[in-house]
Amino acid sequence: MNHNPVGWFEIYVQDMDRAKRFYEAVFEVKLERLNSPTEMDVELWSFPMIADQAGASGALVKMEGGPSGGNNVLVYFTCADCAVEASRAASSGGQIMRAKMSIGQYGFIALITDTEGNMIGLHSMQ
């Protein structure tokens, strides 16, 4: 494989306004509205992406039949210090499921749930 293994992620939500507020507050970013790629009634808001940089971008997705919560895939967001974003999650209506913990030479992780019941990971080297 000569590319990053993850090319895109989607986090399914039920209440887009609530979910947008949560992710914009936790990561201090502004999400951008995307046009639906199909004729289906799909609402997408993408995370900022820097071209030619490591990592993948993705979006919050609201669509009929797209359930939130009950993770099948866990997405990890890169942070400077995952404890900071975990704290913001707790103060923005989410929950800290696992506080910052060491994963040895690979840095630190924290697990949080968003306002839609989705669990996401936070990863940092400090």
C-alpha positions in Angstrom: 0.0 0.0 0.0 1.5 3.3 -1.0 -1.0 5.6 0.6 -2.6 6.3 3.9 -5.0 3.5 4.8 -8.0 5.8 5.7 -9.3 8.0 3.0 -12.5 9.3 4.5 -14.8 8.9 7.5 -18.4 9.5 8.2 -20.1 10.1 11.6 -23.9 9.5 11.4 -26.1 11.8 13.4 -29.7 12.4 14.2 -29.6 16.1 15.1 -27.2 17.9 12.8 -27.3 21.3 14.5 -26.5 19.7 17.9 -23.7 17.5 16.4 -22.2 20.5 14.5 -22.1 22.6 17.7 -20.4 19.7 19.5 -17.6 19.0 17.0 -17.0 22.7 16.3 -16.6 23.3 20.0 -14.5 20.3 20.8 -12.0 20.8 18.0 -12.4 24.6 17.6 -13.1 24.3 13.8 -15.8 25.4 11.5 -17.5 22.6 9.5 -18.3 23.2 5.8 -21.6 22.2 4.1 -21.1 19.8 1.3 -23.5 19.1 -1.6 -25.1 15.7 -1.5 -23.3 13.4 -3.9 -26.5 11.6 -4.7 -30.2 12.4 -5.3 -30.9 11.0 -1.8 -31.8 13.4 1.0 -28.4 13.5 2.6 -27.0 16.4 4.7 -23.2 16.5 5.0 -20.9 18.8 6.9 -17.2 18.2 6.4 -14.2 18.7 8.7 -11.5 21.1 7.5 -8.8 19.4 5.4 -5.3 20.5 4.5 -4.3 19.2 1.1 -1.1 17.2 0.8 -0.9 16.5 4.6 -1.1 13.2 6.4 -4.5 12.0 7.6 -8.0 11.9 6.3 -11.0 14.2 6.3 -14.6 13.2 6.7 -18.0 14.5 7.5 -21.0 14.5 9.8 -23.8 12.8 7.8 -27.6 12.9 8.4 -29.7 10.7 6.2 -32.8 8.6 6.4 -31.9 5.1 7.8 -28.4 6.3 8.8 -28.4 5.4 12.5 -26.0 7.1 15.0 -24.4 5.5 18.0 -23.5 1.8 18.4 -20.1 2.2 16.8 -18.9 -0.4 14.3 -15.8 1.7 13.6 -13.8 3.9 15.9 -12.3 7.1 14.4 -9.3 8.7 16.2 -8.8 12.4 15.8 -5.2 13.7 16.2 -4.8 16.3 18.9 -1.9 18.2 20.6 -3.0 16.9 24.0 -6.1 14.6 24.0 -7.0 15.7 27.5 -7.8 19.2 26.3 -10.3 18.0 23.7 -11.8 15.4 26.1 -12.4 18.2 28.6 -14.1 20.3 25.8 -16.2 17.3 24.9 -17.5 17.0 28.5 -18.4 20.7 28.6 -20.1 20.6 25.2 -22.7 17.9 26.1 -20.6 14.8 25.4 -19.0 12.3 27.9 -15.5 11.1 28.7 -15.7 7.3 28.4 -12.0 6.8 29.1 -9.8 9.7 30.3 -6.4 10.3 28.8 -4.2 7.2 29.2 -0.8 6.2 28.0 -0.4 3.8 25.1 3.4 3.6 25.7 5.7 4.7 22.8 2.6 5.5 20.7 1.5 8.4 22.9 -1.9 8.8 24.6 -5.6 8.3 23.9 -8.9 9.3 25.3 -12.4 8.0 24.4 -15.4 10.3 24.3 -19.0 10.1 23.2 -20.6 12.9 21.2 -24.1 14.3 21.6 -25.4 11.7 19.2 -24.2 8.6 21.1 -21.2 8.0 18.8 -17.9 7.1 20.5 -14.7 8.7 19.0 -11.1 8.4 19.9 -8.6 11.2 20.6 -4.9 10.6 20.1 -1.9 12.7 21.0 1.8 12.3 21.5 1.9 14.3 24.7 
